[in-house]
Amino acid sequence: MYLGDRHVIHLLAQFSLVQQIMLLLTTAITVMVGIYAVNWCILAVISVKSKTKLPQPPHITEWPTVSIHLPIYNEKPVISRLLESCIRLDYPQEKLEILVVDDSTDDTTGIVKSFSARFPNLVRVIRRQSRRGFKAGALQEALNKSRGDFIAIFDADYVPPRDFLKRMIPHLYTDDQIAFAQARVGHLNSHSTWVTKAVSLAIDTFFLVEQRARFAANLLPHFLGTSGVFRREAIEKVGGWSADTLVEDLDLSVRLQLAGWKHLYIPDVVCSGEIPPTLSVFVGQQMRWAKGFSECFKKYWRTILYHKGLTLFQKVESLSQLACYFVFVLGVIGFFLAIPYYLVFPWSFLLYDYWKCSLAPVAIMAFIPIYAAPVLIYGLAIAELRKMEKISLRRVFHLGYLGIVGYVVSWAGALAVIEGLIGRRSPFRRTPKFGLVDRYSHVRLRSAAT
């Protein structure tokens, strides 16, 4: 029996075979989740210690040609807002072109054509014969038919501030090896629903903690698919946009790092977009991302592991980033293990004697970062937001919403991860847009426009 002298540490041999298997499996799952948590703790520490400041950009006397690429598909609620904001950009119009790659099958096409008719020297519409390659294919089509030395990319629901290009472009001149500059993503509807309250906190944490740490430590960058400006040469030298995965933005980011290109993260420039307002829409978006990340992991893990130009930490962190959605799979496995676990062990063991088991110290070491990581990363993000935007501390309670969202997403995300790893292909399913803007965001948009 495993029960005995409570002053003696229980060895695995004292348990039945079923109990040994359950202990080993649950401990292994806990340790694997703990490894992810350690990585998040490290990123949090790097973010806190980061003293990296953007180099002072040079003064631009002759602005370069810039092409704005807008890949769209059935974006009727938001396309006018996007085009109006791009047209209002404070940039010499003779050096600017807006290419709309329109694969739409609804009234979006008519709206886009009306803008092209009103601004024939500025807005150009490209219609493809098919949606081949989806967003990646659309971006490659725009790249082939544009003339800009630099490429700005926006998703349909984003609204770039008027000074976006003049604040971003100079930074790309600080080093010829900078492939792209990523702005911070803001929110148009962070208070629309309880889902947007949760997701906006997660997005803020990603940008204020994780993105800052990746830039400071020269880790694998992650262009977010929007609100960034690229050097055309960099995209072309790594082979252009690829539709091999559902996350064309991450795929390009990996290839750029492997080729030795650098990136910039510019948190002072904020480009706001729409957050999925319902749980079903957000789950659909996360399933695409989870599958795409897994496809990228499968595609690049060997190349990253054996790459001579990356340090050991860069390799480990890059693989952790590409495998970040694997946590969903571990969570689901842990859920199903919990039921038999509580059946094969009595409550007296779970409450008292487990802590004298030989595997307990291992689990405890994993639990420390698991519980510390959320406190660190979300605490840092909220502290930053308090300092930058004077937000209310009530935002802490949105962590409860985030926990609910994370639990629901984990089930669908786990399935998507598995599909990505086994190579089950699926089409690119766009995230529906609704044109939502909070009252507070509406005021900020008006001030940004002027």
WOTADA-V119243 format. One record per residue. N is the residue number from 0. PSI is psi in whole degrees, -180 to 180 (NA if undefined). Layout:
BEGIN
N_PSI ; N_PSI
END
This chain:
BEGIN
0_150 ; 1_-21 ; 2_136 ; 3_-142 ; 4_118 ; 5_-5 ; 6_1 ; 7_133 ; 8_131 ; 9_127 ; 10_156 ; 11_-30 ; 12_-20 ; 13_-6 ; 14_160 ; 15_165 ; 16_-43 ; 17_-42 ; 18_-39 ; 19_-45 ; 20_-44 ; 21_-41 ; 22_-43 ; 23_-44 ; 24_-48 ; 25_-37 ; 26_-41 ; 27_-44 ; 28_-44 ; 29_-43 ; 30_-42 ; 31_-42 ; 32_-37 ; 33_-35 ; 34_-44 ; 35_-43 ; 36_-38 ; 37_-43 ; 38_-43 ; 39_-37 ; 40_-41 ; 41_-44 ; 42_-38 ; 43_-43 ; 44_-44 ; 45_-41 ; 46_-42 ; 47_-43 ; 48_-13 ; 49_121 ; 50_12 ; 51_124 ; 52_144 ; 53_135 ; 54_148 ; 55_119 ; 56_151 ; 57_160 ; 58_126 ; 59_120 ; 60_-30 ; 61_106 ; 62_139 ; 63_167 ; 64_136 ; 65_132 ; 66_126 ; 67_120 ; 68_124 ; 69_95 ; 70_119 ; 71_155 ; 72_107 ; 73_63 ; 74_39 ; 75_-41 ; 76_-19 ; 77_-11 ; 78_-37 ; 79_-42 ; 80_-42 ; 81_-50 ; 82_-40 ; 83_-41 ; 84_-35 ; 85_-38 ; 86_-33 ; 87_-4 ; 88_138 ; 89_88 ; 90_143 ; 91_120 ; 92_-26 ; 93_-15 ; 94_11 ; 95_141 ; 96_145 ; 97_114 ; 98_118 ; 99_112 ; 100_102 ; 101_108 ; 102_17 ; 103_156 ; 104_14 ; 105_-158 ; 106_-5 ; 107_-39 ; 108_-42 ; 109_-39 ; 110_-44 ; 111_-42 ; 112_-33 ; 113_-38 ; 114_-39 ; 115_-36 ; 116_-36 ; 117_-33 ; 118_64 ; 119_-26 ; 120_-2 ; 121_-44 ; 122_126 ; 123_134 ; 124_132 ; 125_122 ; 126_128 ; 127_158 ; 128_-28 ; 129_171 ; 130_30 ; 131_126 ; 132_-5 ; 133_-130 ; 134_-41 ; 135_-42 ; 136_-38 ; 137_-42 ; 138_-36 ; 139_-39 ; 140_-44 ; 141_-40 ; 142_-41 ; 143_-26 ; 144_10 ; 145_168 ; 146_-5 ; 147_144 ; 148_-27 ; 149_148 ; 150_120 ; 151_138 ; 152_133 ; 153_139 ; 154_162 ; 155_-28 ; 156_7 ; 157_155 ; 158_96 ; 159_139 ; 160_159 ; 161_-33 ; 162_17 ; 163_-54 ; 164_-40 ; 165_-19 ; 166_-26 ; 167_-46 ; 168_-47 ; 169_-33 ; 170_-29 ; 171_-13 ; 172_-3 ; 173_-21 ; 174_129 ; 175_-13 ; 176_6 ; 177_117 ; 178_-40 ; 179_160 ; 180_129 ; 181_127 ; 182_166 ; 183_141 ; 184_129 ; 185_-170 ; 186_139 ; 187_-22 ; 188_45 ; 189_-17 ; 190_16 ; 191_-47 ; 192_172 ; 193_-28 ; 194_-44 ; 195_-30 ; 196_-39 ; 197_-49 ; 198_-37 ; 199_-35 ; 200_-40 ; 201_-42 ; 202_-44 ; 203_-40 ; 204_-42 ; 205_-44 ; 206_-38 ; 207_-20 ; 208_-63 ; 209_-49 ; 210_-39 ; 211_-41 ; 212_-40 ; 213_-40 ; 214_-44 ; 215_-38 ; 216_8 ; 217_46 ; 218_177 ; 219_119 ; 220_163 ; 221_97 ; 222_131 ; 223_10 ; 224_-3 ; 225_162 ; 226_41 ; 227_161 ; 228_127 ; 229_152 ; 230_122 ; 231_-43 ; 232_-40 ; 233_-45 ; 234_-45 ; 235_-37 ; 236_-21 ; 237_11 ; 238_6 ; 239_-166 ; 240_140 ; 241_138 ; 242_19 ; 243_-27 ; 244_171 ; 245_-1 ; 246_76 ; 247_-29 ; 248_-46 ; 249_-39 ; 250_-45 ; 251_-39 ; 252_-42 ; 253_-47 ; 254_-35 ; 255_-42 ; 256_-42 ; 257_-28 ; 258_0 ; 259_8 ; 260_157 ; 261_170 ; 262_164 ; 263_143 ; 264_122 ; 265_89 ; 266_-19 ; 267_-18 ; 268_118 ; 269_126 ; 270_116 ; 271_147 ; 272_179 ; 273_135 ; 274_138 ; 275_123 ; 276_-13 ; 277_158 ; 278_-40 ; 279_-41 ; 280_-43 ; 281_-40 ; 282_-42 ; 283_-42 ; 284_-45 ; 285_-33 ; 286_-41 ; 287_-43 ; 288_-43 ; 289_-43 ; 290_-42 ; 291_-42 ; 292_-42 ; 293_-38 ; 294_-40 ; 295_-41 ; 296_-48 ; 297_-35 ; 298_-33 ; 299_-4 ; 300_-39 ; 301_-44 ; 302_-43 ; 303_-44 ; 304_-38 ; 305_9 ; 306_127 ; 307_-16 ; 308_-1 ; 309_143 ; 310_167 ; 311_-43 ; 312_-41 ; 313_-40 ; 314_-49 ; 315_-43 ; 316_-37 ; 317_-45 ; 318_-37 ; 319_-39 ; 320_-45 ; 321_-27 ; 322_17 ; 323_-32 ; 324_-8 ; 325_-22 ; 326_-33 ; 327_-43 ; 328_-44 ; 329_-39 ; 330_-42 ; 331_-42 ; 332_-44 ; 333_-37 ; 334_-46 ; 335_-27 ; 336_-26 ; 337_-37 ; 338_-57 ; 339_-28 ; 340_-46 ; 341_-12 ; 342_-31 ; 343_-11 ; 344_135 ; 345_159 ; 346_-31 ; 347_-37 ; 348_-45 ; 349_-35 ; 350_-31 ; 351_-60 ; 352_-19 ; 353_-38 ; 354_-7 ; 355_3 ; 356_150 ; 357_-21 ; 358_-11 ; 359_-45 ; 360_-35 ; 361_-46 ; 362_-41 ; 363_-42 ; 364_-31 ; 365_-35 ; 366_-31 ; 367_-55 ; 368_-30 ; 369_-42 ; 370_-27 ; 371_-35 ; 372_-51 ; 373_-39 ; 374_-43 ; 375_-56 ; 376_-41 ; 377_-34 ; 378_-42 ; 379_-44 ; 380_-45 ; 381_-38 ; 382_-42 ; 383_-43 ; 384_-36 ; 385_-39 ; 386_-38 ; 387_-41 ; 388_5 ; 389_42 ; 390_161 ; 391_147 ; 392_-10 ; 393_-15 ; 394_-21 ; 395_-36 ; 396_-16 ; 397_-16 ; 398_-31 ; 399_-44 ; 400_-42 ; 401_-36 ; 402_-41 ; 403_-46 ; 404_-45 ; 405_-39 ; 406_-45 ; 407_-44 ; 408_-34 ; 409_-35 ; 410_-50 ; 411_-38 ; 412_-36 ; 413_-42 ; 414_-41 ; 415_-39 ; 416_-47 ; 417_-43 ; 418_-39 ; 419_-40 ; 420_-34 ; 421_-3 ; 422_22 ; 423_112 ; 424_153 ; 425_155 ; 426_162 ; 427_112 ; 428_112 ; 429_153 ; 430_123 ; 431_143 ; 432_150 ; 433_-7 ; 434_31 ; 435_138 ; 436_125 ; 437_160 ; 438_-44 ; 439_-42 ; 440_-34 ; 441_-39 ; 442_-42 ; 443_-38 ; 444_-43 ; 445_-40 ; 446_-36 ; 447_-34 ; 448_-25 ; 449_NA
END
